[in-house]
Amino acid sequence: MEKILIVDDDVNLCVVLSEELTEVGYSCFSVNSADEALGLLSQTPIDLILLDLKMPVKDGFDVLRELREKDISAKVIVLTAYADVKGAIESAKMGASDFISKPYDFDELLITIRKVLQKDA
């Protein structure tokens, strides 16, 4: 079972998205800050991270930077309400596999998750 980590400061989004993904067969973890994400990633192998860019203290770009520095191989889909071309390009340069705007359509998100997880599998 593939493991997905949801990193978003919106607690409600984490709960709903985790429930939706669990229902379709994924094992989900959710955290509400970059530091919590990095702590969990140092202890638990994760296949895919759904990452918000705008969070207090450390943002999604900080997480992407640390993933690269620590050579953590989890794939990343950026999931953000602040979608713009510059953010999409920057996150791709930093290793994100895809970029999705909030509010998300669950069916489209699921297609993207499956595509990203199958890439290089």
N, CA, C and O atoms as a GROMACS GRO file, in nm:
protein
  484
    1MET      N    1   0.084  -0.119   0.000
    1MET     CA    2   0.000   0.000   0.000
    1MET      C    3   0.089   0.124   0.000
    1MET      O    4   0.179   0.139   0.083
    2GLU      N    5   0.061   0.212  -0.094
    2GLU     CA    6   0.143   0.332  -0.105
    2GLU      C    7   0.108   0.433   0.004
    2GLU      O    8  -0.008   0.451   0.040
    3LYS      N    9   0.212   0.499   0.053
    3LYS     CA   10   0.196   0.594   0.163
    3LYS      C   11   0.201   0.737   0.112
    3LYS      O   12   0.292   0.776   0.039
    4ILE      N   13   0.099   0.815   0.151
    4ILE     CA   14   0.090   0.954   0.110
    4ILE      C   15   0.094   1.043   0.234
    4ILE      O   16   0.023   1.017   0.332
    5LEU      N   17   0.176   1.146   0.229
    5LEU     CA   18   0.184   1.245   0.336
    5LEU      C   19   0.120   1.375   0.287
    5LEU      O   20   0.160   1.430   0.184
    6ILE      N   21   0.021   1.423   0.361
    6ILE     CA   22  -0.044   1.550   0.330
    6ILE      C   23   0.016   1.655   0.423
    6ILE      O   24   0.012   1.640   0.545
    7VAL      N   25   0.070   1.761   0.365
    7VAL     CA   26   0.133   1.868   0.443
    7VAL      C   27   0.059   1.997   0.413
    7VAL      O   28   0.076   2.056   0.307
    8ASP      N   29  -0.024   2.042   0.508
    8ASP     CA   30  -0.105   2.161   0.487
    8ASP      C   31  -0.143   2.218   0.623
    8ASP      O   32  -0.176   2.143   0.714
    9ASP      N   33  -0.138   2.351   0.636
    9ASP     CA   34  -0.176   2.412   0.763
    9ASP      C   35  -0.327   2.418   0.782
    9ASP      O   36  -0.374   2.458   0.889
   10ASP      N   37  -0.404   2.379   0.682
   10ASP     CA   38  -0.550   2.371   0.693
   10ASP      C   39  -0.587   2.233   0.746
   10ASP      O   40  -0.587   2.134   0.672
   11VAL      N   41  -0.618   2.226   0.875
   11VAL     CA   42  -0.646   2.098   0.941
   11VAL      C   43  -0.765   2.028   0.876
   11VAL      O   44  -0.761   1.907   0.856
   12ASN      N   45  -0.870   2.103   0.845
   12ASN     CA   46  -0.988   2.042   0.784
   12ASN      C   47  -0.957   1.978   0.650
   12ASN      O   48  -1.004   1.868   0.620
   13LEU      N   49  -0.878   2.046   0.568
   13LEU     CA   50  -0.839   1.989   0.439
   13LEU      C   51  -0.763   1.859   0.459
   13LEU      O   52  -0.786   1.762   0.387
   14CYS      N   53  -0.674   1.856   0.557
   14CYS     CA   54  -0.596   1.735   0.584
   14CYS      C   55  -0.688   1.618   0.621
   14CYS      O   56  -0.668   1.506   0.574
   15VAL      N   57  -0.787   1.645   0.704
   15VAL     CA   58  -0.879   1.540   0.748
   15VAL      C   59  -0.960   1.487   0.630
   15VAL      O   60  -0.967   1.366   0.608
   16VAL      N   61  -1.020   1.577   0.553
   16VAL     CA   62  -1.104   1.537   0.440
   16VAL      C   63  -1.023   1.463   0.334
   16VAL      O   64  -1.064   1.357   0.287
   17LEU      N   65  -0.910   1.519   0.297
   17LEU     CA   66  -0.828   1.457   0.193
   17LEU      C   67  -0.774   1.322   0.238
   17LEU      O   68  -0.769   1.228   0.159
   18SER      N   69  -0.735   1.312   0.363
   18SER     CA   70  -0.688   1.185   0.417
   18SER      C   71  -0.798   1.079   0.411
   18SER      O   72  -0.772   0.965   0.374
   19GLU      N   73  -0.920   1.117   0.448
   19GLU     CA   74  -1.032   1.023   0.442
   19GLU      C   75  -1.060   0.980   0.298
   19GLU      O   76  -1.083   0.862   0.271
   20GLU      N   77  -1.059   1.076   0.206
   20GLU     CA   78  -1.086   1.045   0.064
   20GLU      C   79  -0.981   0.948   0.009
   20GLU      O   80  -1.015   0.852  -0.061
   21LEU      N   81  -0.855   0.973   0.040
   21LEU     CA   82  -0.748   0.889  -0.013
   21LEU      C   83  -0.745   0.752   0.053
   21LEU      O   84  -0.712   0.652  -0.012
   22THR      N   85  -0.779   0.746   0.181
   22THR     CA   86  -0.785   0.618   0.251
   22THR      C   87  -0.895   0.530   0.191
   22THR      O   88  -0.878   0.409   0.177
   23GLU      N   89  -1.007   0.591   0.156
   23GLU     CA   90  -1.120   0.518   0.097
   23GLU      C   91  -1.083   0.452  -0.036
   23GLU      O   92  -1.141   0.349  -0.071
   24VAL      N   93  -0.988   0.509  -0.109
   24VAL     CA   94  -0.950   0.451  -0.238
   24VAL      C   95  -0.822   0.366  -0.227
   24VAL      O   96  -0.765   0.326  -0.328
   25GLY      N   97  -0.778   0.340  -0.104
   25GLY     CA   98  -0.672   0.242  -0.084
   25GLY      C   99  -0.533   0.290  -0.051
   25GLY      O  100  -0.439   0.211  -0.051
   26TYR      N  101  -0.516   0.418  -0.022
   26TYR     CA  102  -0.385   0.468   0.016
   26TYR      C  103  -0.372   0.473   0.168
   26TYR      O  104  -0.472   0.488   0.240
   27SER      N  105  -0.251   0.461   0.216
   27SER     CA  106  -0.220   0.481   0.358
   27SER      C  107  -0.180   0.628   0.372
   27SER      O  108  -0.086   0.673   0.308
   28CYS      N  109  -0.252   0.702   0.458
   28CYS     CA  110  -0.230   0.847   0.466
   28CYS      C  111  -0.182   0.893   0.602
   28CYS      O  112  -0.222   0.842   0.706
   29PHE      N  113  -0.095   0.990   0.596
   29PHE     CA  114  -0.048   1.062   0.713
   29PHE      C  115  -0.075   1.209   0.683
   29PHE      O  116  -0.071   1.250   0.567
   30SER      N  117  -0.102   1.288   0.786
   30SER     CA  118  -0.115   1.432   0.760
   30SER      C  119  -0.051   1.510   0.874
   30SER      O  120  -0.058   1.471   0.991
   31VAL      N  121   0.012   1.619   0.837
   31VAL     CA  122   0.076   1.709   0.932
   31VAL      C  123   0.042   1.852   0.891
   31VAL      O  124   0.003   1.877   0.777
   32ASN      N  125   0.058   1.945   0.984
   32ASN     CA  126   0.016   2.083   0.960
   32ASN      C  127   0.129   2.184   0.954
   32ASN      O  128   0.105   2.304   0.957
   33SER      N  129   0.253   2.135   0.945
   33SER     CA  130   0.366   2.228   0.933
   33SER      C  131   0.482   2.159   0.862
   33SER      O  132   0.490   2.037   0.854
   34ALA      N  133   0.572   2.242   0.811
   34ALA     CA  134   0.691   2.191   0.743
   34ALA      C  135   0.778   2.111   0.840
   34ALA      O  136   0.830   2.006   0.803
   35ASP      N  137   0.795   2.160   0.962
   35ASP     CA  138   0.879   2.089   1.059
   35ASP      C  139   0.823   1.951   1.093
   35ASP      O  140   0.897   1.854   1.105
   36GLU      N  141   0.690   1.943   1.109
   36GLU     CA  142   0.628   1.813   1.136
   36GLU      C  143   0.651   1.718   1.017
   36GLU      O  144   0.678   1.600   1.036
   37ALA      N  145   0.639   1.771   0.897
   37ALA     CA  146   0.661   1.690   0.777
   37ALA      C  147   0.803   1.635   0.773
   37ALA      O  148   0.824   1.516   0.749
   38LEU      N  149   0.898   1.722   0.796
   38LEU     CA  150   1.038   1.680   0.791
   38LEU      C  151   1.070   1.580   0.901
   38LEU      O  152   1.148   1.487   0.880
   39GLY      N  153   1.010   1.597   1.018
   39GLY     CA  154   1.029   1.502   1.126
   39GLY      C  155   0.974   1.364   1.089
   39GLY      O  156   1.040   1.263   1.111
   40LEU      N  157   0.854   1.361   1.034
   40LEU     CA  158   0.794   1.234   0.995
   40LEU      C  159   0.873   1.168   0.883
   40LEU      O  160   0.894   1.047   0.883
   41LEU      N  161   0.917   1.248   0.787
   41LEU     CA  162   0.993   1.194   0.674
   41LEU      C  163   1.127   1.134   0.715
   41LEU      O  164   1.180   1.046   0.648
   42SER      N  165   1.182   1.183   0.826
   42SER     CA  166   1.309   1.127   0.873
   42SER      C  167   1.289   0.990   0.939
   42SER      O  168   1.386   0.916   0.959
   43GLN      N  169   1.164   0.956   0.971
   43GLN     CA  170   1.136   0.830   1.040
   43GLN      C  171   1.055   0.730   0.958
   43GLN      O  172   1.062   0.610   0.983
   44THR      N  173   0.979   0.779   0.860
   44THR     CA  174   0.884   0.695   0.788
   44THR      C  175   0.903   0.709   0.638
   44THR      O  176   0.903   0.821   0.587
   45PRO      N  177   0.919   0.598   0.567
   45PRO     CA  178   0.928   0.608   0.421
   45PRO      C  179   0.792   0.648   0.362
   45PRO      O  180   0.689   0.588   0.395
   46ILE      N  181   0.793   0.747   0.277
   46ILE     CA  182   0.671   0.799   0.215
   46ILE      C  183   0.688   0.794   0.064
   46ILE      O  184   0.796   0.825   0.012
   47ASP      N  185   0.583   0.753  -0.006
   47ASP     CA  186   0.590   0.745  -0.152
   47ASP      C  187   0.560   0.878  -0.219
   47ASP      O  188   0.621   0.913  -0.320
   48LEU      N  189   0.463   0.953  -0.162
   48LEU     CA  190   0.418   1.076  -0.225
   48LEU      C  191   0.381   1.179  -0.119
   48LEU      O  192   0.322   1.146  -0.016
   49ILE      N  193   0.417   1.304  -0.145
   49ILE     CA  194   0.382   1.415  -0.055
   49ILE      C  195   0.290   1.509  -0.131
   49ILE      O  196   0.322   1.552  -0.242
   50LEU      N  197   0.175   1.542  -0.070
   50LEU     CA  198   0.087   1.647  -0.120
   50LEU      C  199   0.122   1.769  -0.037
   50LEU      O  200   0.094   1.772   0.083
   51LEU      N  201   0.181   1.869  -0.098
   51LEU     CA  202   0.246   1.977  -0.026
   51LEU      C  203   0.186   2.114  -0.055
   51LEU      O  204   0.180   2.157  -0.170
   52ASP      N  205   0.141   2.181   0.050
   52ASP     CA  206   0.096   2.319   0.039
   52ASP      C  207   0.219   2.409   0.035
   52ASP      O  208   0.318   2.382   0.103
   53LEU      N  209   0.214   2.515  -0.044
   53LEU     CA  210   0.328   2.606  -0.051
   53LEU      C  211   0.324   2.713   0.057
   53LEU      O  212   0.428   2.746   0.114
   54LYS      N  213   0.207   2.766   0.086
   54LYS     CA  214   0.194   2.878   0.181
   54LYS      C  215   0.158   2.825   0.320
   54LYS      O  216   0.043   2.788   0.346
   55MET      N  217   0.258   2.822   0.408
   55MET     CA  218   0.237   2.782   0.547
   55MET      C  219   0.317   2.876   0.635
   55MET      O  220   0.418   2.931   0.592
   56PRO      N  221   0.272   2.895   0.760
   56PRO     CA  222   0.348   2.981   0.850
   56PRO      C  223   0.485   2.922   0.884
   56PRO      O  224   0.505   2.801   0.872
   57VAL      N  225   0.575   3.004   0.925
   57VAL     CA  226   0.712   2.970   0.965
   57VAL      C  227   0.792   2.921   0.844
   57VAL      O  228   0.861   3.001   0.781
   58LYS      N  229   0.785   2.792   0.811
   58LYS     CA  230   0.852   2.738   0.692
   58LYS      C  231   0.744   2.708   0.589
   58LYS      O  232   0.636   2.660   0.624
   59ASP      N  233   0.774   2.736   0.461
   59ASP     CA  234   0.675   2.710   0.358
   59ASP      C  235   0.711   2.584   0.278
   59ASP      O  236   0.808   2.515   0.308
   60GLY      N  237   0.630   2.557   0.177
   60GLY     CA  238   0.653   2.439   0.095
   60GLY      C  239   0.786   2.440   0.022
   60GLY      O  240   0.846   2.334   0.001
   61PHE      N  241   0.834   2.558  -0.016
   61PHE     CA  242   0.965   2.566  -0.081
   61PHE      C  243   1.076   2.522   0.015
   61PHE      O  244   1.174   2.460  -0.027
   62ASP      N  245   1.060   2.555   0.144
   62ASP     CA  246   1.158   2.509   0.244
   62ASP      C  247   1.159   2.356   0.252
   62ASP      O  248   1.265   2.294   0.262
   63VAL      N  249   1.039   2.296   0.246
   63VAL     CA  250   1.029   2.150   0.249
   63VAL      C  251   1.097   2.092   0.125
   63VAL      O  252   1.176   1.998   0.136
   64LEU      N  253   1.066   2.145   0.008
   64LEU     CA  254   1.130   2.096  -0.115
   64LEU      C  255   1.282   2.106  -0.107
   64LEU      O  256   1.353   2.014  -0.149
   65ARG      N  257   1.332   2.216  -0.055
   65ARG     CA  258   1.477   2.236  -0.041
   65ARG      C  259   1.537   2.129   0.050
   65ARG      O  260   1.640   2.069   0.018
   66GLU      N  261   1.473   2.105   0.164
   66GLU     CA  262   1.526   2.006   0.259
   66GLU      C  263   1.515   1.864   0.206
   66GLU      O  264   1.601   1.780   0.235
   67LEU      N  265   1.411   1.835   0.129
   67LEU     CA  266   1.400   1.702   0.068
   67LEU      C  267   1.520   1.677  -0.022
   67LEU      O  268   1.579   1.568  -0.022
   68ARG      N  269   1.555   1.778  -0.100
   68ARG     CA  270   1.669   1.764  -0.191
   68ARG      C  271   1.800   1.750  -0.111
   68ARG      O  272   1.882   1.664  -0.142
   69GLU      N  273   1.818   1.834  -0.009
   69GLU     CA  274   1.941   1.830   0.071
   69GLU      C  275   1.959   1.696   0.143
   69GLU      O  276   2.070   1.646   0.156
   70LYS      N  277   1.847   1.639   0.190
   70LYS     CA  278   1.853   1.513   0.265
   70LYS      C  279   1.837   1.391   0.175
   70LYS      O  280   1.834   1.278   0.224
   71ASP      N  281   1.825   1.414   0.045
   71ASP     CA  282   1.812   1.307  -0.054
   71ASP      C  283   1.694   1.215  -0.023
   71ASP      O  284   1.706   1.093  -0.030
   72ILE      N  285   1.581   1.274   0.012
   72ILE     CA  286   1.458   1.199   0.038
   72ILE      C  287   1.388   1.182  -0.096
   72ILE      O  288   1.362   1.280  -0.166
   73SER      N  289   1.357   1.058  -0.132
   73SER     CA  290   1.311   1.028  -0.268
   73SER      C  291   1.160   1.036  -0.288
   73SER      O  292   1.112   1.003  -0.396
   74ALA      N  293   1.084   1.077  -0.190
   74ALA     CA  294   0.939   1.086  -0.206
   74ALA      C  295   0.904   1.180  -0.320
   74ALA      O  296   0.967   1.285  -0.337
   75LYS      N  297   0.805   1.142  -0.397
   75LYS     CA  298   0.757   1.230  -0.504
   75LYS      C  299   0.668   1.337  -0.442
   75LYS      O  300   0.610   1.316  -0.336
   76VAL      N  301   0.657   1.452  -0.510
   76VAL     CA  302   0.582   1.564  -0.454
   76VAL      C  303   0.484   1.620  -0.555
   76VAL      O  304   0.518   1.644  -0.671
   77ILE      N  305   0.361   1.641  -0.508
   77ILE     CA  306   0.262   1.717  -0.583
   77ILE      C  307   0.231   1.839  -0.499
   77ILE      O  308   0.190   1.827  -0.383
   78VAL      N  309   0.250   1.956  -0.556
   78VAL     CA  310   0.218   2.080  -0.486
   78VAL      C  311   0.067   2.102  -0.499
   78VAL      O  312   0.012   2.097  -0.609
   79LEU      N  313   0.002   2.128  -0.386
   79LEU     CA  314  -0.142   2.150  -0.380
   79LEU      C  315  -0.163   2.282  -0.309
   79LEU      O  316  -0.149   2.290  -0.187
   80THR      N  317  -0.196   2.388  -0.385
   80THR     CA  318  -0.197   2.520  -0.325
   80THR      C  319  -0.311   2.608  -0.376
   80THR      O  320  -0.356   2.595  -0.490
   81ALA      N  321  -0.357   2.696  -0.290
   81ALA     CA  322  -0.459   2.794  -0.328
   81ALA      C  323  -0.395   2.913  -0.399
   81ALA      O  324  -0.465   2.993  -0.461
   82TYR      N  325  -0.265   2.925  -0.390
   82TYR     CA  326  -0.193   3.038  -0.448
   82TYR      C  327  -0.121   2.994  -0.575
   82TYR      O  328   0.000   3.013  -0.590
   83ALA      N  329  -0.198   2.936  -0.667
   83ALA     CA  330  -0.139   2.883  -0.790
   83ALA      C  331  -0.105   2.996  -0.886
   83ALA      O  332  -0.190   3.078  -0.921
   84ASP      N  333   0.020   2.998  -0.927
   84ASP     CA  334   0.062   3.090  -1.032
   84ASP      C  335   0.175   3.024  -1.109
   84ASP      O  336   0.237   2.928  -1.063
   85VAL      N  337   0.202   3.077  -1.225
   85VAL     CA  338   0.303   3.017  -1.312
   85VAL      C  339   0.440   3.019  -1.246
   85VAL      O  340   0.514   2.921  -1.255
   86LYS      N  341   0.475   3.128  -1.181
   86LYS     CA  342   0.605   3.139  -1.116
   86LYS      C  343   0.622   3.031  -1.008
   86LYS      O  344   0.726   2.966  -1.001
   87GLY      N  345   0.519   3.012  -0.925
   87GLY     CA  346   0.525   2.909  -0.821
   87GLY      C  347   0.535   2.770  -0.880
   87GLY      O  348   0.610   2.686  -0.829
   88ALA      N  349   0.461   2.745  -0.987
   88ALA     CA  350   0.466   2.614  -1.052
   88ALA      C  351   0.604   2.586  -1.109
   88ALA      O  352   0.657   2.476  -1.093
   89ILE      N  353   0.662   2.685  -1.176
   89ILE     CA  354   0.795   2.668  -1.234
   89ILE      C  355   0.899   2.647  -1.125
   89ILE      O  356   0.983   2.557  -1.135
   90GLU      N  357   0.894   2.730  -1.021
   90GLU     CA  358   0.991   2.719  -0.912
   90GLU      C  359   0.981   2.583  -0.842
   90GLU      O  360   1.082   2.520  -0.813
   91SER      N  361   0.857   2.538  -0.815
   91SER     CA  362   0.842   2.409  -0.746
   91SER      C  363   0.890   2.294  -0.836
   91SER      O  364   0.947   2.197  -0.786
   92ALA      N  365   0.868   2.304  -0.966
   92ALA     CA  366   0.917   2.200  -1.058
   92ALA      C  367   1.069   2.197  -1.059
   92ALA      O  368   1.130   2.090  -1.060
   93LYS      N  369   1.131   2.315  -1.059
   93LYS     CA  370   1.278   2.322  -1.054
   93LYS      C  371   1.332   2.258  -0.927
   93LYS      O  372   1.442   2.204  -0.926
   94MET      N  373   1.253   2.265  -0.821
   94MET     CA  374   1.297   2.211  -0.692
   94MET      C  375   1.257   2.065  -0.672
   94MET      O  376   1.279   2.008  -0.565
   95GLY      N  377   1.199   2.004  -0.775
   95GLY     CA  378   1.172   1.861  -0.770
   95GLY      C  379   1.028   1.817  -0.763
   95GLY      O  380   1.001   1.697  -0.762
   96ALA      N  381   0.933   1.909  -0.759
   96ALA     CA  382   0.792   1.869  -0.756
   96ALA      C  383   0.754   1.806  -0.890
   96ALA      O  384   0.797   1.852  -0.996
   97SER      N  385   0.674   1.702  -0.884
   97SER     CA  386   0.632   1.631  -1.004
   97SER      C  387   0.512   1.696  -1.072
   97SER      O  388   0.497   1.687  -1.194
   98ASP      N  389   0.428   1.762  -0.993
   98ASP     CA  390   0.309   1.825  -1.050
   98ASP      C  391   0.262   1.936  -0.957
   98ASP      O  392   0.314   1.954  -0.848
   99PHE      N  393   0.161   2.010  -1.004
   99PHE     CA  394   0.114   2.130  -0.935
   99PHE      C  395  -0.036   2.138  -0.954
   99PHE      O  396  -0.084   2.141  -1.068
  100ILE      N  397  -0.113   2.139  -0.846
  100ILE     CA  398  -0.259   2.141  -0.853
  100ILE      C  399  -0.313   2.257  -0.770
  100ILE      O  400  -0.264   2.284  -0.660
  101SER      N  401  -0.414   2.325  -0.824
  101SER     CA  402  -0.475   2.438  -0.755
  101SER      C  403  -0.586   2.392  -0.661
  101SER      O  404  -0.659   2.296  -0.689
  102LYS      N  405  -0.597   2.463  -0.549
  102LYS     CA  406  -0.712   2.445  -0.460
  102LYS      C  407  -0.816   2.549  -0.499
  102LYS      O  408  -0.778   2.658  -0.542
  103PRO      N  409  -0.942   2.522  -0.486
  103PRO     CA  410  -0.996   2.393  -0.442
  103PRO      C  411  -0.973   2.287  -0.551
  103PRO      O  412  -0.983   2.316  -0.671
  104TYR      N  413  -0.942   2.168  -0.508
  104TYR     CA  414  -0.910   2.061  -0.602
  104TYR      C  415  -1.036   1.980  -0.637
  104TYR      O  416  -1.131   1.975  -0.560
  105ASP      N  417  -1.033   1.920  -0.753
  105ASP     CA  418  -1.134   1.822  -0.793
  105ASP      C  419  -1.075   1.686  -0.757
  105ASP      O  420  -0.968   1.651  -0.808
  106PHE      N  421  -1.141   1.609  -0.671
  106PHE     CA  422  -1.082   1.485  -0.622
  106PHE      C  423  -1.049   1.387  -0.735
  106PHE      O  424  -0.943   1.324  -0.733
  107ASP      N  425  -1.136   1.374  -0.833
  107ASP     CA  426  -1.108   1.281  -0.943
  107ASP      C  427  -0.982   1.321  -1.020
  107ASP      O  428  -0.901   1.236  -1.055
  108GLU      N  429  -0.967   1.450  -1.046
  108GLU     CA  430  -0.847   1.498  -1.115
  108GLU      C  431  -0.722   1.478  -1.029
  108GLU      O  432  -0.617   1.439  -1.079
  109LEU      N  433  -0.736   1.505  -0.899
  109LEU     CA  434  -0.623   1.484  -0.808
  109LEU      C  435  -0.583   1.337  -0.807
  109LEU      O  436  -0.464   1.305  -0.810
  110LEU      N  437  -0.680   1.249  -0.802
  110LEU     CA  438  -0.653   1.106  -0.800
  110LEU      C  439  -0.581   1.060  -0.926
  110LEU      O  440  -0.489   0.979  -0.920
  111ILE      N  441  -0.623   1.112  -1.040
  111ILE     CA  442  -0.556   1.080  -1.167
  111ILE      C  443  -0.410   1.126  -1.162
  111ILE      O  444  -0.319   1.054  -1.204
  112THR      N  445  -0.388   1.245  -1.110
  112THR     CA  446  -0.252   1.300  -1.100
  112THR      C  447  -0.168   1.217  -1.004
  112THR      O  448  -0.053   1.187  -1.033
  113ILE      N  449  -0.225   1.180  -0.889
  113ILE     CA  450  -0.153   1.097  -0.792
  113ILE      C  451  -0.110   0.966  -0.857
  113ILE      O  452   0.005   0.926  -0.847
  114ARG      N  453  -0.203   0.900  -0.923
  114ARG     CA  454  -0.171   0.771  -0.987
  114ARG      C  455  -0.064   0.787  -1.094
  114ARG      O  456   0.026   0.704  -1.105
  115LYS      N  457  -0.072   0.894  -1.172
  115LYS     CA  458   0.027   0.920  -1.278
  115LYS      C  459   0.165   0.942  -1.217
  115LYS      O  460   0.264   0.885  -1.264
  116VAL      N  461   0.172   1.023  -1.113
  116VAL     CA  462   0.301   1.053  -1.050
  116VAL      C  463   0.360   0.929  -0.983
  116VAL      O  464   0.480   0.904  -0.992
  117LEU      N  465   0.276   0.850  -0.917
  117LEU     CA  466   0.327   0.729  -0.850
  117LEU      C  467   0.373   0.624  -0.951
  117LEU      O  468   0.465   0.548  -0.921
  118GLN      N  469   0.312   0.618  -1.068
  118GLN     CA  470   0.352   0.520  -1.169
  118GLN      C  471   0.478   0.560  -1.244
  118GLN      O  472   0.549   0.475  -1.297
  119LYS      N  473   0.507   0.691  -1.247
  119LYS     CA  474   0.626   0.740  -1.316
  119LYS      C  475   0.750   0.684  -1.247
  119LYS      O  476   0.763   0.696  -1.125
  120ASP      N  477   0.838   0.625  -1.321
  120ASP     CA  478   0.964   0.568  -1.269
  120ASP      C  479   0.940   0.451  -1.173
  120ASP      O  480   1.029   0.416  -1.097
  121ALA      N  481   0.820   0.392  -1.177
  121ALA     CA  482   0.791   0.280  -1.085
  121ALA      C  483   0.853   0.152  -1.133
  121ALA      O  484   0.839   0.048  -1.069
   0.00000   0.00000   0.00000
